Amino acid sequence: MNFEMITEGLKQLLQENNYSSATIRFYEGEWNKIQCFLTEEYGNTEYDMERGLKYLEKQYGFITKYNNGTLSQQRVQLLRVVHMLEDYRLHQVLTRRYYAAKNPITLNAYYLNLYTDYLDFLNSTELSASTIGHYKGISRAFMDYLQQRKIGTTENITMDVCNSYLKTLAGYSFKTIEQNVCGIRHFLRFIYSIGILSADYAEKIHMPAVSKSAKIPSAWKLDELKAMLSVIDRNSPIGKRDYAMILLACVLGLRIGDIKNLRFQNFNWEDKKLSLIQHKTHKPLTLPIPDAVGWAVIDYIKNGRPQYYESDQVFLKHMPPFDPIGNENHMHQQLVRYMRKAGIDQRTKKHSGFHSLRHSAGSMLLEMETPLPVITDILGHSNSDVTAVYLKTDLQKLAECVLSPEGFRHG
């Protein structure tokens, strides 16, 4: 399919999906540049992903800047342009909707009814709220794909259709692909169980042969952690909250979901123990409470926590109605704000969320030559194979890296 056919079809889909005229003009501008590049470089307008990436490198130095960590977020969005072209070339669909809030997926009556039934089923399961949220989005995107492929009912789904959809995920991280595969499997099992799918295709879909350990967790250096912690305003209620939550992540290695769900009864102050049932694994976990962490939590409870909301959850929002922090709020923006304030360049860190702090805790324990089964218990991993991923993180010896509790004592 030549470039003119691709862009003509894409423009029609953008219009049908209510993209603004300004957005469409932006895409057309990039398409014109790509068409000139194809003609100059290859003497024709045949397009594929390889040529699209070569265009980004020549026009913007995309790959070079990505590799050296200097690529701006604005430039990263240009990857959307070449991916859209490739997805349409291969599948004649509009995928990778990064701005779904502005251009929401609209399902027809058949798929909307099915989506509603699937949501009812999801809500009847014991899946976590986060997993349910992911599966809702994945199933909706899959049904939108089916609509665009003119597949009127689920009885017409074939294995080729499933595989074609999964191919549109090319270029995503392993974790994103894994999440989507799990979501598609779950949805396919549901529609097979209610008798509207001709075969159990979920059993035939397998994860690609990519090693989880191929991706190295992002760990923080001691000076970065101390710099970020030092800029938090511990005189303000929000600062007290964020400081305590960050310490729970980087010292005890708790997941953000578990930190948000902590309740007063989880803390045994007399024995200096923290006990909880982990949200992800549903396994019990008991950890010692270091002085630095304990004083930070106590300081927040006594001097920072809103008193207007009757809840036994420790960490709350600091805006009316002062209720618990929601499932979808992973506190990412707060962490990014403190990184910027501390002068930490995000572009040199591929991960900057709370989970990256958890990775740091695991790496420090490894530097102490703590046995993997022990670290597995502390970090709440399901097995030592997952914990072994942390072995690939290169830190200095703990003697040089360990956080000094004296530096974080309650003031």
N, C-alpha and C positions, 0 to 999 in steps of 0.2 A: 504494500500500500504506500503510495507516494505521499509526500508531506502535505500537498494541497488537499487531498482527500481526508487526511487525518484532521487538519485544522478546521476544515469545513464541518466535519461531523462533530468535533469537540465544541465548536462555537454554538452549534444548534443545541447540544446538551446543556451547555452553560446557560443559555437563554431559557431552556425548558425548566431548569432548576433554579431560576430566579436570581442568578448572579447579577450584580449591578453592572450598569454600562461602564462604569469606571474600572471595575475589575476585569471585564472582558477586554477593554482597551489595553490594559496592562498586559494581558496574555497575548493579544494580537501584536503588541510591540515586540515582545520577546520572540514570538513566532516569526516575525519578519526578519529579525536578526539571525535566527537559526536558519531560515531559508537561504539567506545570503551566504552564511557560513557553509552550508551544504553545497551550494553552487560553486563557491570559490575553492573549497577544499577537495570536492569529489566530482564536480562537473555534473551532478544530478541532484535530485531532491528526495532520494530514498532515505528513510529515517529508521534508526534503531537506537537503543539505549546507549550503546557504545559511542555512537556519533554525538548523542546529546551530551554525554559527559565530556567529550573532547571539546565541544562548544563551550561548556561552562569553564573549562580550564583555560582555553584561549581567550575568552572574553573577560573572565573575572579572576583567573588564577585560582579557581575553586578548589581543586584537589591539593595544590601546593599549600594554600592557606589553611585548609582543613588539617593537613598533616602537621603543620607547625603551630597549630592552635590559634591562628590569628583571623579565622573566618568569622565575620559578624553574623548575628542571627538573621539580619535582613538578607544577607547573601545565601544563608542556608535555605531560605524559603524559595530560592530559585530552583532548588532541586525538585520542588513541586511541579515546575513547568515541564521539565524533561520526563518526569514520571508520568504525568498526565498524558503526554504524547505517546509514550510507550504503552501505557495501559489501553489507550484507545486503539493503537495499532494492533495489539494482540487480541483484545477482547471486545472492542467497540463499546466500552462502558466508561463512565466517569467515576473514578475511584479516588481514594486518598483525600477525603474531604476534611482538611485541617480546620476549616472555619464552619463547622456544621451548625453552630449557633446562628450564623447569619444566613445559611442556606440549609435549613433542616431537611432531612430525608422525608419525603412524603410517600407513604405506602398506599396502594390502592385498597379497595374494600376487602378483597380476599386476603391479602397479606396483612392488613391491619387487624382483621379479626383473628388471624393466626397469631400475630404478635401479642395481642391481648390475652389469648389463651396461654401462650408461652409464659407471659409475665405472671399469670395466676399460678402456673405450675412452679415457676421459680420461687415465688413467695411462699409456697407450701413446703419447700425443701429446707434443709438445715445449712445451706450455703451461707457464707458470710455476706454482709451487705455489699462489701467491695466486689466480691466475685459475681454477685447478682447484677451489680451495675455494669461490670465488664461484659457479661453474657448478654445483657439487654442490648448494649451497643453493637456487639458482634453480630447478633442475630438480625438486628435491624439493617446493618450494612449488607449482610448476606442476602436478605430478602430484597433489598434495593437492587443488588446485582442481578438477582433472578428476574426482577421486573425489567431491567434494562436489556437483558438477554431475551426478552419476550417469552419467558417461561411462565405460563399462566397459572399453573398449579404445581404443588409439590410432587404430584404423581409423575411429572415430566422431568424431575431431577434425575440426572445420571451421574455415574462416577466421573465422567469427563467434565461435567459441569462443576462438580466439587473441586476437582483438580485444577481447572481453569481459574476458579476463584482464588484458590490458595496461591497460585502463581502470581496473582496481583500483589502479594505480600513481599515479593522479592525486594531486597534492599533494606527491609526492616531488621531490627536487632533480633537475636535469637529469642530473647524473652518475649518480645512482642509477637513473633511468629508462634511460639509455644502457646501463648495466651489465646491467640486467635484459633489455633488448631483445637485447643481444649473447648473453646466456646462453640465452634462449628460442630464438633463431635457431640456435645451436649444437646444442641438444638436438633441435630439429625436423629439422635436417639429418641428425643421427645416426639418428633413427627412420625417416626417409625412405630413408636409404641401406641400411637392413637390411630394407626392404620392409614396414613395418607402419604407414605413413602414406600416405593415398590421394593426396596432392599435395604438391609442394614449397612449403609455405606459408612457409618461411623467406625465400624470394625475394620474397614479397609483403609482408613486414613491414618498414616503414621507420621511421626515427627521426622524432619529431614536429618540426615546424619551429620549433625553439628554438635560438637562437644560443649557442654556447659562450661567446662573449665577453660575454654578458649578465651573467654572474656575475663580480664583481670579486674577484681573489685577495686574501686577507687578508695584509697585510704588517705587519711589526712596526716600531715606532718605535725610534730609537736608545736613548732612555732606558729603554724596556721591555726591550730586549735586554740592556743593561748591568745593569739591576736584577736580571733573572733570572740572568744569569751570576754576579753578585756573591754571590748567596745559596747557590750550590752549594759544598758542603764539599769543597774540593780537597785536604784532608788525608786523606780517606777513599777507599778503593779504588773504591767505587761512584761517588763524586763525581768522581773523576778520569776514570772511564769516561764518565759522562754529559756532563761538560764537553767532552771531546774530541769526542764524537758530535754535540753541539749545535753546536760550532764548524764541524765538517765540513758541517753542514746550512746554517747561516746565512751562512757565509763563502764556501764553495765551491759551495753550492747542490746538494749531493748528495741523492739520494732515500734515505729510511730503509732501503729494501731493499738498496741498494748499500752503505750504511754498514755494515749488519750483516754483509754478505758480504765485507768487505775482508779481505785476507790480507796476510801480511808481504811477500810478493813484489810486491804492488801498489805498495809504497813504494820509490822510488829516492832514498835520502837524500843520496847524493852529488850528484845533479843537482837535488835538491829538486823531484821530479816524482811525481805520483800517476797511475798508469795502471790502467785497469780496463775490463772489458766490461760495459756497463750491462745490468742484469737485465731491464728493461722493453723496451728497444729493441734489445738485442743488438748495439749499436754500440760500438766502442772509444772511450774518452775519456781524454785526458791533460790534467792540470791542474798548474799550479805549486802548490807547497806553501808558503803564507805562513808566516812564522816563528811567528805565534801558534798556527796550527793544528799545525805540526810539533812544537813544544815540548809542546803538550797531549797529542798522541798518544804522544810519547816518554815523557812523564811517566807516562802510564797503563801503557805496556808495561813500563817499568822498575820502577815503584813501586806499581802498583795491580792489574795483571792477575793472576788466579789462575794458579798454576804447576802445578796438580794435573791439568790436562786436556791431553792431547796433541793439540793442534789448531793449524793454521796460521792460523785465523781470529783477527783481532786482538781483537774485542770479544766477551766471554763473559758468561754469567750469573754471579752471585756467590753462588749457592746450589748445594750439591751436586746433581748431579755436575759442576757448573761447565762445562757444555757450551755450544755457540753459542746465541745468542738465536734463538728460534723464528720461523718465517715469520709466525705470527699475532700476534706481539708487536710492535706498531709503536711502542713506547716512549711511548705517549700519556699513561699515568698518571704516568710520571716527569716529563714536561714540565708536566703540570697541577699536580703537587706543587710544583715550583719556581715556577710562576706564583703560586700561593697564598702561598707563603713570601715572595715579592717584593711581595705586595700588588697584583698585576695582576688586575683584575676580568675574569673570563672572559666575563661576560654582555655585555661591550662588544666581544668578539672572537668572530665567528661561527665561526672556525676556530682551534683551539689545538693542532694536532698538528704533527709534524715537517715535514709538507709546507708548513705556513704559514711555517716558517723558510726553506724553499727559495724560496718566493715573495719573501721579503724580499731574498734574494740577487739574484734577477732584477730586482727593482725598483731596487736600488742600481746595478746595471750600466746600467740604462736612464738613470738620472739622470746618469751619466757620459757620456751620449750615445754609448754603445757601439753600433755597427751591429747590427741585429737578427740577421743571419747569424752574427756572432761570438757573441752571447748564446745563440743556438740551439746552437752547438757546446759552449759552456761548460755549459749547463743540460741538454744531452742531449735537447732536444725534437726531434721528427721533422721539423718544418717551422717556418718563420717565422710562419705564421698563428697557431699555438698560442702562440708567444712573444709575439706582438702583444697578447695578452690583458693582459700585464703593463703595457702602456702606459696602462691605465685606472686603475692604482694611483697615487694622488696622494701623493708624498713631497716633503720639502724637498730642496734641492739637495744633492748628495753631499758638498759641502764642509761641510755642517752635519750630515750623517748618517753619514759613513763611520766604520766601527769603527776605533779607534786600536789598532794592534797592541801599543803600549806598555802598554795597559791589560790585556792578556791574556797577557803574556809568562810563560814558565815561571819559577816561583819557586823 
